[in-house]
């Protein structure tokens, strides 16, 4: 293992979600051993350990497999659910008596397996793993119940702070996590556990930054104890993009879901014949070559190109297609699934397709700024990549943006409604991840791509404005990708304005399948203000859709085309 990079970052500990709690599965255990897995996430079943009240036995198959995995250094954490088939018909512990019983069980597990990290609950902010009265609780009440479990465990004195993981959240649901932290659990845990299935890799660091704005997060680590995708073909690229961004976001541990094939069709490390899958090869490479090594962001001055340089030897990157040339002959080029490409063939990485560059261990370090030559990118602004979450109610309502390629605000008639950051799952029907909201439009939400545009009442339509200030004279090309969901009965009105003049408009309805709306703007001047305006349809019954705006330099767009 090497020292941390100059920015203090190291690649996260890397594991996978196994299911040995369902049985010993010795063939799979042999496979884990052969693959040198060292940070599995598995679980225990309360009712199998406590078969009589207050009497805990670990000689059942569940306890034996945990001992075996620990002895061979394979287990990273156990997930403990606050429900037992022996108690309350399997209902989630929700009253003081059952909460104490759960805490005593966790204490017994901690004493039986000293040093092992314990993750309390699983996706507790959803109803998927809850039963009984707890399933019907509101999100704030679930947060309070989860905190009560953590505090009860702390009261036993049997679980050291550095062994306890809390949060147990689906998505980067910062509003829910903040509600848990408000109950005072931070002094008893080492990390928040998340499953960021609703956060694309490119925006995950921004979502985690919002989560960390709670004061209690300053002393807590973040562990991503599940991430994955039900898409075998794209799983390797999905893994690399997420692992890179998790590293840059200072995530302590990343756990791929799942280790072995399951009925939900998520792409596993090994298939049903126990062979490594393409994503399994990528994960195994990362575990043996990259985890725990120093990592640095590459292309920080290229906002539409994403990359991580691991240990000065492995560069993972993707983003807006452009010409890339290699300036040294010993660089090997690989796909995300690690198949080697012909020397010098980069095949243009895309927004979702990574390229991996490696150099031999005995060669000079890889220096992207020296060893790669980048062609010009025609992309000037991208509303998806250039999304911004204001800090401390900072309102991005100035129509002359300076620090951000896009400025966004909401209008109701002549009134400007500033957009502020909401943490996610902070109110009913809110997104389960950070989003933009407006104090005087409670039903409005905006994420990197999705918008809910609902006026307070009929006759008070809302307009979302996305503004871009032109930096210097050029010919521009606007591409607007927009879709409307079925619930929007009369669709969205979309207008393009240049300074004070409307220059194009269209009405987008549900079911319209079109290429991106393309508008060319020759000869724009420095200081020109371009606005894309999305407004309610005539009835203002509520509009739901997605929008992405990209602005290109028209001349570079054609010169850089494949």
N, C-alpha and C positions, 0 to 999 in steps of 0.2 A: 504494500500500500504506500502511496506517495503522499507527500504533504499537500495541504490545501493550496489552491491557487492564490494569486495575489489578492483576489476579491474574497478569499476565505471559503470558497465553495468547493464541495466535493460531491461526486455523483452519489445518488441515494443508494443505501442498502437495497438490494433487490430480491424479491421473493415471489411466491405464487400461492394461490389459495388451493389447498388440498382438502380431501374429505376422508381422512383416515378415521374420523369419529364414526363413520358408518361401518367400519370393520377394518381388520388388520391389512388386508389386501397386500400380501407379501410380495407379489410380483411388482406392484407399483412401488413398494418400499425399496426393492432392489433397484428400480429405475431411478428413484430419487437419489439413492446412494451413488449410482453410476454418474448422474448428472451433477453431483456435488452441490445439490440444493442445500442452502444453509439458513434460509429465512422463510420457511413455510408458515402460512397462516391457517390454522385449523381450529377445531372447537371441541368442547366437551358438552355432554348432555347431563344436565343437573340430576335428572331422575335416575340415571345410571350410577351416579356417584353417591347420592344420598337416597338410599332405598328404605331407610327408616329415619324419622325425624331426628336430626342432630347426629346421625351416625354416617360417616363418610368412608367409603371403601374404594380403593383405587386398584384393586386386583381384577376388576372387570376389564373387558377388552379395551374400553375407552382409556382407562388409566394406564394399561400396559403399553398401548401404542404411543401415548405421550412420553412415557419413560424411555421407550426405544428411540423415539425421534430425538429427544434431548440428549441421550447418551451418545448418539452419533453426530450431534451438532447440526441437526437439520431443521429444528423448530425455532421460528422467530417469535410467534405469539399464539395465544389461545383466545378465541372469542367465547365469552360466557353470556348466555342468554338468561334474562331474569324470568324464566318460566320453567315449570317442571310438571310433567304429566302426573306426578303424585300429588300435586297441590292445586286446589281450586280448579280442577278439571283442565289444567294446563294454562290457565289464565296468566297473563303477565302480572308480576308482583306489583300491586298498586296501593296497598294499604301498609301501615307501619309494621304490622306483624309479618306480612309476607316479605316486605322490604328487608327487615332484619334477618329473616331466614335466608334470603338471597345473599346478603352481605356475609353471613356466617359461612355459607357455601363457598363464596369467593375466597374468604380467608383460609378455609381448609385447602383449597386448590393452591393458593399462594404458598402455604406452608409445605405442601407435598412436593411442589416444584419450585424451589427457591431460585430466584433470578429471572424467571420467565415473565415476559411482558403479557399482560392481561387486557384484552379489549372488551369493554363492558357494553353489551348489546350490539345490535346490528341494524343500521338504518332506522334508528328509533324515531326519527322525524317523519317517517312514513308509517302507513298502517300494515305494510306487508309482513312484518315479523312480530306484530302485536296481536294479542287475543284477549278476550274478556272485556271488561270495562275500559281498559287502557286503549283499546282500538278506537273508541269513540271520543277520545280526548282531543281538545283543540291543540294546535301546535304549541302555544305557550304552556299549556298544561303538560304536554309531553316533555317539554324542556324541563319543567319543574320536577316531574317524576324521574327523569333521567338523572338530574342533579341529586335528587334524594337518594337514589341508588348509590351514586358515587360517595356522597357524604356518609352514608351508612357504612360503606366499605371502609372508608377512612377511619371511622370510629372504632373499628375492630383492632386497629393498630397492627394488623398482620401483613399489610401490603404497602411496601415502600413506594414513595411518590414516583420514583423513576421507573416503576414497573406498570403503572396504570395508564391506560389510554381511554379517553372519554370522547364524547361527541357522537360517535357511531352514526354519522349522517350520510344520507344519500344526497349527492350534489354538494356544492360549496354554499350551503344554506346558512349564510352568515347571520341572518336574523335569528334563526333557531339556535345556532351556536352561541351567539351573544346572550340570548336568554338563559342558556345553560350556565355560562360564565358569570352572569349576574347573580347566581345563587352561591357564589363563593367556592367553586370547585377547583379553581386554578392552583390553589396551594396544595392540592392532593394528587395531582396528575402531572405527567411529563409531556403529554402530547394530545392533540386533537386528531381523531381519525376521521377520514373523509373518503367518499366514493364519488368522484367528480364526473359522473357519467353525462351530465348536461353541460359541461364546460369544454368546448373544443380546446385542443392543446395550445393554440396560438393565443388564446385569451385567458388560459388558466392562471398565469402569474398575476394578471390584473385582478382576477377574482380572489386569489389568495391574499393579495395586498389589501383589498377591502376587508377581508376577514381579520387581518392583523391590525386593523385600526382600533379594535377593542383593546383597552389598556392591559387587560389580563393576558392577551396573546403575546405580549412582549417577552414573556418568560417561558412560553410553550413552543414545542416543536410541532410540526405537522407531519403526519404519516398518511399516505394514500394507501389504504389497506384493501382497496379494490379498484382496478381499472381494466378495461378490456373492450372487446367488440365482437359482435356476431357476424364476422365477415372474414373468412379464411384468406381470401385473396389480398385484402388490404390490411390485415392484422399486423404484419411486420412494420409497415410504414406507420400505422397508428401507434404501435409500441414506441418506435424511435422518436416520433414527434413529441409524445407525452413524456417519455423519459428525459429527453433534452430539456423541455420546459420545466419539468419538476426539479431537475438539477439546478436550473437557473433561478428557480423560486425557493431554493434552500429547503426542499422537502427532505426529511430525514430518511424515509423509507418508502419504497414503492412496491406494491404487491399486485402482480398480474392475476386476473381472474379468467379461467381457472387453470389449475395445473393439469388435470386430466379431463377428458371429454365428458360432457354432461348433456342432458336432454335439451337444455335451453339453447344449444347450438353456438354458444360463445366459443371463440377460437382458443383452443387449449395448447399447453406446452407439449403434451404428448397426446397421440390419438388413441383409439380403442385397441390398437395393436401394440401400444406402448412405444411407438416410434416418434421421434422428434418431428414436430410440424415445422413449417417455415417460420412461424413466429417463435416456436420453441428454440430454433437455431439462433434467432436474433437475441432472445432473452439469455440463452446460455452463453453466447459471446459476451453480452454486456455483463453478466455475472462474473465471468472469469477474467475479463480484460478491463472493465471500466468501473464497476461498482467500488466506491470508496476512494477512487482516484480523483485528482484535481480536475476541475472543469472550468472552462471560461466561455463566455459568450463570443461568438464569431459574428462578424458583419454588423456590429452594433450601429455603425453609421449607414447601414442599408436597411431601412425600416421594413422593406417588403421581402427581405431574405432572412430566414431564420437559421441559426446554426449553433452547435456546441463543439468545442474542441476538448476532447478528453485526453488528459495526460500527455499532451503535445504529440500524440500519435494517431488519434482517430478523430476525424471531422465528420459530423453528421449535419446535413443541411438540406433545406427545401425552401420553396417560396415562389415568387413571381418568376416565370420563365425568362431566362436571358442567356446570352452566350457566356460560357465559362471555359477558360483554357488553363491547362496545367503547365507549369513552368519547370518541372523537374521529372525525370524519367522513372523514378522509383516509387511513385505514387500508384497505389492500386485503387481502382474504382469499383464499387459494389452497389448492388441493389439493396433495399431494406432487408430482404431475406438472405443477403450475403453472397448471392451468386455474383461472381466477378464479371465485369464488363471488359471489353477490349481496351487496352491502354489508350487513354486520351478520349474515350467515348463517354461523355457525361450524360448524353441523352436528355439533356435539359430537365432538371428537377422541376417539379410543379408544386402547386399549393398543397398537394397531398402525397406526393411521391418523393421520398428522400433519396439522397445519394450519400454513400459512405466512402470517405477517402482514408486510406491507411498507409503508413510507411513502416518499413522494417524496424525491429527493436534496436538494431545497431546503427540505424541511419540518423541523420540530423533531424531535429524536431521539425514537425510540420508547422509552418508559419503561413496562415492563409493570405495575409497581405502581400507576402513575397512569392509564395508558391502557386497562387491562383491569380489569374487575370479575369476580371469581371467586365462583361459588356454593359453598355448603358441600359437602364430599365426605362421603358416608356411610362411607367406608372407614376403619376404625380400625387394622387390622393386616393385613399380607399376607406370608405366609411366603416368597414369591418375591422381592418387592422388598426385604423386610427381612432378607435373608440376610446373614450376617456371617462373616468369616474371622478367627478369633482371631490375635493377634500373639504371637510367641514362646511358643507353647504355652499361651497364656491359655485357661483352660478355662471354657467357658460352661456350668457345671454347677450354678450357683446357681438354685434354683427360684423365686427372687424377683427377676426381672430388673428392672434399673433403666434401663439405657441402650438397650436393644433391645426392640422390640415382642414378639419371640419369643426364648425361650431353648430350646436343644436339648441333650439329652444322651441317652446310651444306657444301658439297664439290662440286666443279666443277673441275674435273680433279685433279691435285695436290693442288689446291688452297682451303684454308679453308675460308668459309664465316661465320663470327660470326652471331648468332641470337640475335636480340634485341626485345624489347617490342614495339608493335604498339597498339594504343588505341582502335581501332575498329571503323568502318564506317569512316575512315580517308581518304579513296580513293575509287574509283569505284571498285565494286566487292569484296571489303574486307568484312570479317566477321563483324557482328554488335555487336561484343564484343571484348575484348582484345585478342590478338593473338601474335605469334612470327613471325617475318619477317626478311629479310636480305637486306641490302642496295643495294647489287649488283645483286639481283634476285627479281625484283619488283613484279613478279606474284606469288612468293612463299608465302604460308601462312601455319601456324601450330597452331592448338588449342590443347586442352587436348587429343582429339581423332582424329580430322580431319586434313588431309594434302592435300594441292594443290601443286604439284611438276611440275613446268613448267620451262624449260630451256629458256634462252634468244633467242636461235635460234637452228635450227636443227644442230646436231653435237656437242652441248654443254650440254650433259645431266647433271642432278643434282642428288646428292645422299644425303639423310638425314641420319645422323648417330646419334644413341642413344646409349650411352656408360654407362656401369656400372662397377665400380671397386670393386672387391671382397674384403670383409673386413677380412675374416678369413677362414681357410680351411673348406670345407663342400662339400656335394653333392647337386647339384642344379637342379632345374627343371624350364625350360623356357616355358611359354605359350604365344604365339603370336596370338592375334585376329586381323585379317586383312581382309578388304573388299575393293573392287574396284568398282567405279561407272561406269555407262554406257559410260560416255564421254571418258573414258580411253580406247582407241582402242586396245592397245597391253599390257595393264596391268602394274603391278609393279614387278620389280625384288627384291627379299628379300634374304638377306644373313646374316648368323650368323658367326661372327669372334671371335676367342679366341686368344688374343694377336695379333700376326701377321699372323695367319693362318685362312683361311676360313674352317669352319667345317660343314656347312650345307647351302643349298640354295633352293629356289623354285621360280616359276613364277606364280603370282596370276592374274587371269583374271576376268573381270566382269562376274557375274553369277555363279561363283564357290561357292558352298555352302559346307562348310567344318566345322569340329570341329576345335578348336584352334590348331595351329601348335605347337606341343609339342616336345621339345628337352631336353633330360636328359644329365647332365654334371657331372659325378661322379668325385670326387677327385680334385676339383678345389683348387687352392692355394691362400693364401692371396696375394693381389696385382695383380692377374690376371685381365686383361681388357677384358670384354665382349662387343661386339658391334653388334647391329642390324642395318643393312644398307638397306634402301629403295631407289631404283634407278629407273629412267625412263625406260620404255620399249625401244626397239631398235629405234623407230621412233621419240621419244621425242615430240610427238604432245601435250603433256600435260596429266598428270595423277592426278586423284582425288580419294581419298579413305579415309579410317579410319584405325587406328592402335592403339592397346593397348598391351603393353608388361608387363607381370608379371613374377617375379622371386620368386620361392619358395625354401625353404629348403626341399629337397626331403624326408628326414626322418620324419620331422615334418608333411609334407603334408599328409602322409598316417596315421600317428598316430593321427592326429586331424580330419580325415575324419569322417562325420556323420556315 
